[in-house]
Amino acid sequence: MNDTIKTIKARHSVRSYSEKIIDEKLIMQVLEAANCAPSAHNSQSWRFIVLRGEKKDELARLVSSKAETFPRPASVLLRMSAKSIFSAPAVIAVANTAELISHGIELFKIKKEMGRDFFRTMEIQNSAAAVENLLLAATSLGLSTVWLGILYLMKDEILKFLGEPEGEFMAVIPIGYAARNSSNPSKRPVSEVVRFL
Ligand SMILES: Cc1cc2nc3c(=O)[nH]c(=O)nc-3n(C[C@H](O)[C@H](O)[C@H](O)COP(=O)(O)O)c2cc1C
């Protein structure tokens, strides 16, 4: 196995972190890797917002207070997310800019509704590629992460909180050193999910 495949196989979600601070240089290395992701028309329609200290804890409190307004299991998952955000030394929020949506509709001259659906999907895929790069780079540097998608349920509040009102909320990723060792969850054998035609 080469180092890239080793890193891909080693990555797993971690939801509880030690108190050890992350060097800002490591955060920047992880973000450089995220920023190298492929994107439709090389649009790079992502923004990364790094939260630490009081601002990060404020986000955790916002998520925790909003959790109560949802029925289970969303309320439980939101509370768990708030705990992960509290325990991590930093979190990286990812938002789409929506610039590809507006430029794309103009450029392609297709129906507005179809254009919006198409370019929004491209923006989501761009950000997903960037997030995966981020997770893998973090793993390669001995850091742990978890991709918190459940926060999409409160996307508007979070975008406002982040000061990114134009785009679309994608994910929040706590990043830090794992509180304890954990193993990878099992995955289906690849033979079950592949067909050669
Ligand atoms: C789009 C997406 C959304 C996710 N949202 C959450 C989440 O809200 N909370 C959480 O604890 N994990 C979340 N995860 C992590 C998954 O639970 C995790 O990737 C999955 O259980 C497989 O485990 P692994 O990452 O260790 O391989 C999310 C992952 C993805 C790709």
The ligand as a Tripos MOL2 file, in Angstrom:
@<TRIPOS>MOLECULE
LIG
   31    33     1     0     0
SMALL
NO_CHARGES

@<TRIPOS>ATOM
      1 C1        -22.2070   14.0550    4.4890 C.3       1 LIG1
      2 C2        -21.8120   13.5320    5.8500 C.ar      1 LIG1
      3 C3        -22.4710   13.9810    6.9630 C.ar      1 LIG1
      4 C4        -22.1100   13.5170    8.2310 C.ar      1 LIG1
      5 N1        -22.7330   14.0410    9.3330 N.ar      1 LIG1
      6 C5        -22.3810   13.6130   10.5580 C.ar      1 LIG1
      7 C6        -22.9740   14.1970   11.7170 C.ar      1 LIG1
      8 O1        -23.8000   15.0910   11.6370 O.2       1 LIG1
      9 N2        -22.5930   13.7400   12.9440 N.ar      1 LIG1
     10 C7        -21.6400   12.7570   13.0790 C.ar      1 LIG1
     11 O2        -21.3160   12.3930   14.2090 O.2       1 LIG1
     12 N3        -21.0400   12.1960   11.9870 N.ar      1 LIG1
     13 C8        -21.3900   12.6080   10.7570 C.ar      1 LIG1
     14 N4        -20.7670   12.0910    9.6460 N.ar      1 LIG1
     15 C9        -19.7210   11.0580    9.8300 C.3       1 LIG1
     16 C10       -20.2820    9.6890    9.5470 C.3       1 LIG1
     17 O3        -21.1120    9.2800   10.6160 O.3       1 LIG1
     18 C11       -19.1120    8.7150    9.3490 C.3       1 LIG1
     19 O4        -18.3480    9.1210    8.2450 O.3       1 LIG1
     20 C12       -19.6000    7.2940    9.1020 C.3       1 LIG1
     21 O5        -20.2310    6.7730   10.2430 O.3       1 LIG1
     22 C13       -18.4450    6.3580    8.7400 C.3       1 LIG1
     23 O6        -17.4440    6.4020    9.7280 O.3       1 LIG1
     24 P1        -15.9500    6.8320    9.4010 P.3       1 LIG1
     25 O7        -15.9670    8.2910    9.0160 O.co2     1 LIG1
     26 O8        -15.2160    6.6220   10.6920 O.co2     1 LIG1
     27 O9        -15.4600    6.0000    8.2730 O.co2     1 LIG1
     28 C14       -21.0850   12.5430    8.3790 C.ar      1 LIG1
     29 C15       -20.4160   12.1020    7.2380 C.ar      1 LIG1
     30 C16       -20.7590   12.5970    5.9950 C.ar      1 LIG1
     31 C17       -19.9920   12.1460    4.7780 C.3       1 LIG1
@<TRIPOS>BOND
     1     1     2 1
     2     2     3 ar
     3     2    30 ar
     4     3     4 ar
     5     4     5 ar
     6     4    28 ar
     7     5     6 ar
     8     6     7 ar
     9     6    13 1
    10     7     8 2
    11     7     9 ar
    12     9    10 ar
    13    10    11 2
    14    10    12 ar
    15    12    13 ar
    16    13    14 ar
    17    14    15 1
    18    14    28 ar
    19    15    16 1
    20    16    17 1
    21    16    18 1
    22    18    19 1
    23    18    20 1
    24    20    21 1
    25    20    22 1
    26    22    23 1
    27    23    24 1
    28    24    25 2
    29    24    26 1
    30    24    27 1
    31    28    29 ar
    32    29    30 ar
    33    30    31 1
@<TRIPOS>SUBSTRUCTURE
     1 LIG1         1 GROUP 0 **** ****
